[in-house]
Amino acid sequence: MNDVPVIGRGFAFEALHVGFRFRTHRRTIAEADVAAFVNLTWLTEELFAVADDTQRAIKGRPVPGALVYSFAEGLLLPSMQDTGLAFLNATLDIKAPTLVGDTIHVECEVTEHRLTSKGDRGLVRFANKVINQRGETVLEYNPLRLLKRK
């Protein structure tokens, strides 16, 4: 069984370079996703927990930025399956609201690529943009990840 290749493996350090770009599949965010996230995290702010939007500046059902980020990381899983060792840090910037019913994907570009001091692993930083179905960037973040070498 070890001689049969496994599909869906992520990028090893050597497969990446500064300027390398890719995008993920898409995911539509449903009302059930927001309800489950709010219940799981106790993020019970009325903005997310109450349907009545008559008094709000944002019309529709807003999605917590933390959920958008979480879905982005899930969409990115195939890029680091079996090769990702650690998520080390990131800055995160919400650019626009995401609403229930929006469909998102992530566009990524490698901005930093270097070996660790021991040389047995690599550090890779990405510039990630979460983009909705209208082409609007709703969230940006720049994770530094520790990746396996081949």
Steps between C-alpha positions, in 0.01 A plus 500: 500500500795737557590490128159635394502882478246691707310777325432831669841557654596860566791699368841407638740787566695438176185529286451863604685823420443871551235610253336155472121544490197273529133515594265268684162355417193699608266469799159661553432604859158390621281619786561163668877565491458830686256347751735211573803731532315743731381211717842333509696815584240685707550797270151617589532862387158605368658585165543124446231354725192708410339496155332845523722743308271806504726692742833387350731668252572158344189358333470124471654234722865589574752223547762527780846574363631212711272263306616641165862447610420146619337412169799646314733271695274205422502586130881513516538156662581320173800731450663378823355153561786279629757779443395771743672476837396820678314828464740747664340844472296739287342839486135511399300784347125495433443706185121474449199322647420144404133405499313170520470377142837637391735262322868537585831369374862577597772633272854449631845624410831395656673811635779342709684170453801390706649199673497473876832538683540120509412475130269201541177701459387815327323818601250635251289815533194550285290804413146359510194681371150370567283608209122484464289423192498870403880508483527704822781426744332450839798385708879501465755317713865399470570168674854383564501122478761236575505244216667165444776457247481216250 
